[in-house]
């Protein structure tokens, strides 16, 4: 079977709010338009629905042990999941499990983290092309199964709803890294006053996410979310030789909603006392 290879044609798509001002949403919209218009294998039909979910994230982890700061861990990434439907809304490739259940895993791929329109378009094109080939095959298997079993009743595979969306503004967190490095050092130094503690850590984890969604029916959304977490953990050895440990966690959606230093210090000291008592 021959496959029609298509280039990245720039097909304008309808705008939604500030969609065209964001390179990620613009690439998603343009690639959706191209896929719906031009993605087709010989006599096997075009997609009738497509959707992208792009997750953009940054992670920073600061860890201290007995008053010393360990190597920080930083990560930056972006990935995409595609939902592609071939056939019609009444009967498409979805809601069918063939012999290989692993094929039900969503089609996903890593994407460029830079705001490079062409690189983003290529990542989206690549994962969509792979998904289309597999969905065409699954639709064929579903048709064969339906005919072999003599199934006549049909329930629509995809409902039609009014398109809507929400483009929330990206978060701009005022994160004072040097100040929090010093706090992590001070909190981890608390355990030095408890000689029974053999191992201990205090870790601040900051995760910043933005989730983009776009589908071929015009739905668009951009939802940012930050998460801050402080984890303190300690371990010691009991008199009978058993290792004992405990931990404390503090979660917050905003850095300015974190408890004050005095309260964090108190929590870490209670942790040290509890583990020492065990």
ZAMARGU-4260 file (C-alpha; in steps of 0.2 Angstrom, whole numbers, plus 5000, padded with zeros to 4 digits):
<rodrens>
0) 5000/5000/5000 | 5007/5017/4995 | 5007/5031/5007 | 5005/5049/5001 | 5019/5059/5010
5) 5014/5077/5012 | 5025/5092/5017 | 5021/5105/5030 | 5009/5116/5021 | 5005/5132/5030
10) 4986/5132/5030 | 4978/5146/5039 | 4966/5141/5053 | 4952/5151/5062 | 4959/5160/5077
15) 4952/5159/5095 | 4956/5173/5107 | 4975/5175/5108 | 4978/5159/5099 | 4988/5166/5085
20) 4999/5176/5097 | 5006/5159/5105 | 5017/5149/5094 | 5012/5132/5102 | 4994/5135/5099
25) 4997/5142/5081 | 5007/5126/5076 | 4994/5115/5084 | 4980/5124/5074 | 4989/5124/5058
30) 4994/5106/5059 | 4976/5101/5063 | 4970/5110/5047 | 4983/5102/5036 | 4979/5085/5044
35) 4960/5086/5041 | 4963/5093/5023 | 4977/5083/5016 | 4981/5068/5027 | 4975/5053/5017
40) 4980/5036/5011 | 4974/5029/4994 | 4955/5026/4995 | 4955/5024/5014 | 4948/5041/5019
45) 4953/5056/5028 | 4952/5059/5047 | 4935/5066/5053 | 4942/5072/5070 | 4959/5076/5077
50) 4965/5083/5094 | 4981/5088/5101 | 4986/5089/5120 | 5003/5097/5122 | 5010/5098/5140
55) 5024/5110/5143 | 5033/5109/5159 | 5048/5115/5169 | 5055/5106/5185 | 5067/5113/5198
60) 5073/5103/5213 | 5083/5110/5227 | 5090/5097/5240 | 5099/5100/5257 | 5106/5088/5269
65) 5113/5092/5286 | 5115/5110/5281 | 5123/5107/5264 | 5115/5110/5247 | 5117/5096/5235
70) 5117/5097/5216 | 5101/5105/5210 | 5090/5096/5197 | 5082/5105/5183 | 5072/5098/5169
75) 5063/5106/5154 | 5051/5097/5142 | 5037/5097/5131 | 5026/5082/5124 | 5011/5079/5114
80) 4997/5066/5114 | 4986/5065/5098 | 4968/5058/5096 | 4964/5054/5078 | 4948/5047/5072
85) 4946/5039/5054 | 4929/5035/5047 | 4914/5044/5052 | 4907/5050/5068 | 4895/5036/5068
90) 4908/5023/5065 | 4927/5026/5067 | 4942/5017/5073 | 4938/5020/5092 | 4930/5008/5104
95) 4938/4993/5097 | 4951/4981/5105 | 4961/4970/5094 | 4973/4956/5098 | 4986/4968/5103
100) 4980/4978/5118 | 4996/4988/5118 | 4991/4997/5103 | 4978/5006/5114 | 4991/5017/5121
105) 4989/5035/5115 | 5001/5041/5102 | 5013/5053/5110 | 5030/5061/5106 | 5042/5073/5113
110) 5043/5090/5106 | 5056/5104/5104 | 5056/5115/5120 | 5060/5131/5110 | 5047/5142/5103
115) 5051/5137/5085 | 5036/5135/5074 | 5044/5124/5061 | 5051/5112/5074 | 5034/5111/5083
120) 5025/5108/5066 | 5037/5094/5062 | 5034/5085/5079 | 5015/5086/5077 | 5016/5080/5059
125) 5027/5065/5063 | 5016/5059/5077 | 5000/5062/5067 | 5007/5053/5053 | 5011/5038/5064
130) 4994/5038/5072 | 4984/5039/5055 | 4993/5024/5048 | 4988/5014/5064 | 4970/5021/5065
135) 4967/5016/5047 | 4972/4998/5051 | 4962/4997/5066 | 4946/5004/5057 | 4949/4990/5044
140) 4950/4977/5059 | 4934/4984/5067 | 4924/4983/5051 | 4930/4965/5048 | 4925/4960/5066
145) 4908/4969/5064 | 4904/4959/5048 | 4911/4943/5055 | 4899/4944/5070 | 4884/4950/5060
150) 4883/4966/5071 | 4869/4977/5064 | 4866/4989/5078 | 4877/5005/5078 | 4880/5017/5092
155) 4889/5033/5087 | 4907/5034/5091 | 4908/5052/5093 | 4895/5065/5099 | 4894/5082/5092
160) 4895/5097/5105 | 4897/5115/5103 | 4915/5121/5102 | 4921/5131/5117 | 4938/5135/5125
165) 4948/5145/5138 | 4965/5153/5135 | 4971/5157/5153 | 4986/5168/5154 | 5002/5160/5158
170) 5009/5161/5176 | 5024/5172/5179 | 5030/5165/5196 | 5042/5177/5206 | 5053/5163/5212
175) 5068/5169/5222 | 5080/5155/5220 | 5094/5161/5231 | 5082/5164/5245 | 5075/5147/5244
180) 5092/5139/5243 | 5096/5147/5259 | 5080/5141/5267 | 5083/5123/5261 | 5100/5124/5269
185) 5094/5130/5286 | 5079/5118/5287 | 5091/5103/5283 | 5103/5109/5296 | 5090/5106/5310
190) 5094/5088/5310 | 5112/5091/5315 | 5105/5094/5333 | 5099/5076/5333 | 5113/5064/5334
195) 5102/5049/5332 | 5097/5054/5314 | 5108/5044/5302 | 5101/5051/5285 | 5090/5066/5281
200) 5085/5078/5267 | 5075/5093/5264 | 5069/5096/5246 | 5060/5109/5238 | 5052/5104/5221
205) 5044/5117/5209 | 5034/5111/5194 | 5027/5123/5182 | 5015/5116/5169 | 5005/5123/5154
210) 4993/5112/5145 | 4987/5116/5128 | 4972/5108/5119 | 4966/5110/5102 | 4954/5100/5091
215) 4948/5100/5073 | 4931/5106/5078 | 4938/5123/5085 | 4940/5119/5104 | 4955/5128/5111
220) 4962/5129/5129 | 4978/5134/5138 | 4978/5130/5156 | 4994/5135/5167 | 4997/5127/5184
225) 5011/5128/5196 | 5015/5117/5211 | 5027/5119/5225 | 5031/5105/5237 | 5043/5104/5252
230) 5048/5086/5258 | 5057/5083/5273 | 5062/5065/5278 | 5074/5057/5290 | 5079/5039/5296
235) 5087/5032/5311 | 5091/5015/5318 | 5081/5008/5333 | 5089/4999/5348 | 5084/4982/5340
240) 5093/4986/5324 | 5078/4990/5314 | 5078/5006/5303 | 5064/5018/5306 | 5060/5033/5295
245) 5046/5046/5293 | 5043/5061/5282 | 5033/5078/5281 | 5026/5086/5265 | 5019/5103/5262
250) 5010/5107/5245 | 5005/5124/5238 | 4999/5131/5221 | 5009/5147/5223 | 5026/5151/5231
255) 5019/5165/5241 | 5006/5153/5249 | 5020/5143/5257 | 5020/5143/5276 | 5032/5155/5284
260) 5050/5149/5288 | 5045/5148/5307 | 5032/5135/5304 | 5043/5125/5292 | 5056/5125/5305
265) 5044/5119/5318 | 5038/5105/5306 | 5056/5099/5303 | 5060/5099/5321 | 5044/5089/5325
270) 5050/5076/5312 | 5067/5075/5319 | 5060/5072/5337 | 5047/5059/5331 | 5061/5049/5322
275) 5073/5051/5336 | 5059/5044/5348 | 5056/5029/5337
</rodrens>
